[in-house]
Amino acid sequence: MKELLSGNIALCKGAMWAGIDAYFGYPITPQNEIPEFFSYEMPKLNKIFVQSESEIAAASMVMGAATTGKKVMTTSSSPGISLMQETLSYMCGCELPAVFANIARCGPGLGGIAPSQADYFQSVHSGGHGDYKLTVLAPASAQETFDLTAMAFYLAFKYRNPVMILTDGLLGQMLEPVENIAPSDKIFSTNPFDTSSWTLSGAKDRKPRHIKSLFLNPIQLEAHNLKLQAKYKKIAEEEVRYEEYQTDDADYLIVAYGSSSRISKGAIEQLRKKGKKIGMLRPITLSPFPSNWLARNAARFKNIVVTELSAGQMLVDVKCAVEGRTTVSFYGRMGGAVFTTEELVAEITKICNL
């Protein structure tokens, strides 16, 4: 089955395919199609839709519902996600599974509604307090938005940790064909992970239990933190995902994710027609980041060029992984400006002296 969908609606369909039980959200451009879609579709399935009074309230509702073991999510855009950071820290501390999605817009501050990738630090390096980590997935198409949203619920429950889908207004609004959408009567609504040992479902016939992140004894809190860090390490070992694009014979490498990677692919095609051997590494998981791949392969490239719609945020992680094994360069646009394929070809030609 194939449908023509925007990235935002593909996200909704992916969540429904995964068996979402409840959605809580608050309007903000450029993701308003998502709560609008769920407001129509969730009641048809006897599922929960609530338009909250604020982004903080939406995140708090997600946290409360997650304690019951249900599949819950919220979506927002950059400044709205900023308001959810405290709750994300609490949810990681409480080990609660849920899916958050950021259809990013440009900033800082109120900024504008054009696409941006300037929320990388906030998502990958945790915008809230404490030593916590999110799993962060970065789709590059409507199809991948569908697939990764469905996967996000799986990963959230597998590791009992929130998952962030980081996309942007460009990917959210563009229309593309999406395949393999399950019909509504075959929505996958089962959960392969046993939640009975921790959910708050009423204490009938069992001892009461609680979910908390408050440990006033420093030794107990350190033990809890060590447990969380061990989980994050396991995620880093088992869940790294990336795409290699024409890297086998490449002398130069682009590192890009999301919408920037699509433009970068076009630039690579144009440069290869001119005989320039250039490829791309596209991180699909921004957290955990494909640092090991870069560490293993960096030395064989004459230059690694990071392209982002930001001032250079993923650039920091690329440099940390490369550790001086080769030159790392950067080209980006900010404030909602999006580089073109031709512009990128010209800049890479200049940066790499091609």
Secondary structure, 3 states (H helix, E strand, C coil): CEEEEEHHHHHHHHHHHCCCCEEEECCCCCCCHHHHHHHHHHHHCCCEEEECCCHHHHHHHHHHHHCCCCCEEEEECHHHHHHCHHHHHHHHHHCCCCEEEEEEECCCCCCCCCECCCCHHHHHCCCCCCCCCCEEECCCCHHHHHHHHHHHHHHHHHHCCCEEEEEEHHHHHCEEEEECCCCHHHCCCCCCCCCCCCCCCCCCCCCCCCCCCCCCCHHHHHHHHHHHHHHHHHHHHHCCCEEEECCCCCCEEEECCHHHHHHHHHHHHHHHHCCCCEEEEEECEEECCCHHHHHHHHHHCCEEEEEECCCCCHHHHHHHHHCCCCEEEEEECCCCCCCCHHHHHHHHHHHCCC
